[in-house]
Amino acid sequence: MKRVTNKEKIKKYFLELNGTDGVQANEIADELGMKRNAASALLNELTREGFLKRKKQNQFFFLCGVQIKQSYQSLRKRKRK
């Protein structure tokens, strides 16, 4: 049986979120039971890969790039009608 990696867990976590303003690395770490620095490293890697987007406020928030793209596409479809 294939072992699920932390990176895959993070991807699944973001895909299950619907319409969030973003999640911080410490929230991901707490939710998935990992260290914050490990979660942060994986979040940055997923950002470089284009899966996540970063939003800078007082701290960095991560958003799912796939969901952003889908939301944008559905808005464009609605405007065309």
N, C-alpha and C positions, 0 to 999 in steps of 0.2 A: 504494500500500500504506500502511495506517495505521501510524503510529509509536506504539510502546508507551511510555507515560509512566512516569516513576518511581513515581507513585502507583499505577498499575496493576501495576507490578512488585512493589511492596510488598504489595498485596492478594494477588497470586498467591503470593508467598512465604509469607504467613501461612496461606493456604488449603491449601498443601502441607504445612505443619507438622502433625503429629498429636500431640496430648497433650503440650504443652510447658508449663513453669512460667512462661514469658514470655521475651521477647527484649528486649535493650537497644538503644537507637538506634545505638550504635557497632557492634554486631554486624550490624545491618541494613545500615549504611553499608559495612562491610567486605565483606559478602556480595554486595551489589549494585553495588559500585564507585562509591559516591557519597560526598559529604562528610557528616560527622556532623550538622552543623547543618541541612543540607537534608533529611536523613532524619528528623531530629527534628521539623522543621516539618511534614512530611507525616504523620508518625505522630500528631502532635497534631491535625491536620486530620481524619484518619481516626477519631480518638477522638471529636472533636466530632460527626462524622457518625454515630457509633454502631457503626462497623465494628470498632473496637478498644476494649479496656478497658485502663485503666492500673492497675498495682499498685505501690504505694510500699513499698519496703523501704529499703535504703541508697540505692538509685538507683531510677529508674522502670523498670518492666518493662511491656511491652505484650503483651497477649493478644488473640487473635482473638475478637471478640464473637460472630461467627456460629458458631464452633466451640463456644463456651461454651453458647450457646443450644441447639445441637443435642445436646450432651452432657446438658444438663439435661432436655431433652425425652425422650431415650432412657432416662434414669434414671427419670423419672416413668412411662413406659410399662412398664418392668420391674417397678416397685413395684405397678402395678395388676394384674398377672397373678397 
